[in-house]
Amino acid sequence: MLYDAVALLPSQAGATMLLQESTARDFVADAFAHCKFIGYVASAMPLITKAGVPASLDEGFIALEDTADCRTFLSRCGA
């Protein structure tokens, strides 16, 4: 499967479950390693951390807190 971006939008409970899944952690780590754009909500941060992504997120990570952030995410993906 090919993709250019990932949106991590789990609920708090969903994120807790995903932390236990090695495939979920690998998916996030692979997306980061392959320089994919990653949009995320705050509840996804523990998963991002457990996937081994550095604490200082680069410009490929876009926090999705409101509609404007979603537009930014889509704009960066389109560029």
C-alpha positions in Angstrom: 0.0 0.0 0.0 1.3 3.4 -0.9 0.4 6.6 0.9 1.9 10.0 1.5 0.3 10.9 4.8 -1.2 9.5 8.0 -3.8 10.9 10.3 -3.6 9.5 13.9 -7.0 10.2 15.4 -7.6 7.7 18.2 -9.8 8.4 21.2 -8.1 8.2 24.5 -9.3 4.6 25.0 -8.3 3.7 21.5 -4.8 5.1 21.9 -4.4 3.1 25.1 -5.3 -0.1 23.2 -3.0 0.8 20.3 -0.1 1.1 22.7 -0.3 -2.6 23.2 -0.2 -3.4 19.5 3.3 -3.8 18.0 1.8 -3.4 14.5 0.4 0.0 15.4 3.7 1.2 16.9 5.5 -0.2 13.8 3.1 1.7 11.5 3.8 5.0 13.2 7.6 4.3 13.2 7.5 3.4 9.5 5.5 6.5 8.6 8.1 8.6 10.4 11.1 6.7 8.9 9.7 7.2 5.4 9.1 10.9 5.9 5.3 10.8 5.6 3.2 13.7 6.8 1.6 12.8 10.1 -1.4 14.6 11.4 -2.3 13.8 15.0 -4.5 14.6 17.9 -3.2 15.0 21.5 -4.5 11.5 22.4 -2.0 10.0 19.9 1.1 11.4 21.5 1.7 8.3 23.8 1.6 6.1 20.6 4.0 8.4 18.8 6.4 8.4 21.7 6.2 4.6 22.2 6.9 4.2 18.4 10.3 5.7 19.0 9.7 9.1 17.3 12.1 11.8 18.7 10.6 14.1 21.3 11.2 17.1 19.0 8.7 16.5 16.2 9.7 17.9 12.9 7.6 20.0 10.4 6.1 16.8 9.0 4.0 16.4 12.2 0.9 18.6 12.3 -1.2 18.8 15.4 -4.8 18.7 14.5 -6.6 20.8 17.1 -9.1 22.7 14.9 -10.3 23.2 11.3 -7.4 25.5 10.4 -4.9 22.8 11.4 -6.7 20.3 9.2 -6.4 22.8 6.3 -2.7 23.2 7.0 -2.2 19.4 7.0 -4.0 19.0 3.7 -2.1 21.9 2.2 1.3 20.5 3.2 0.3 17.1 1.9 -0.7 18.7 -1.4 2.6 20.5 -1.7 
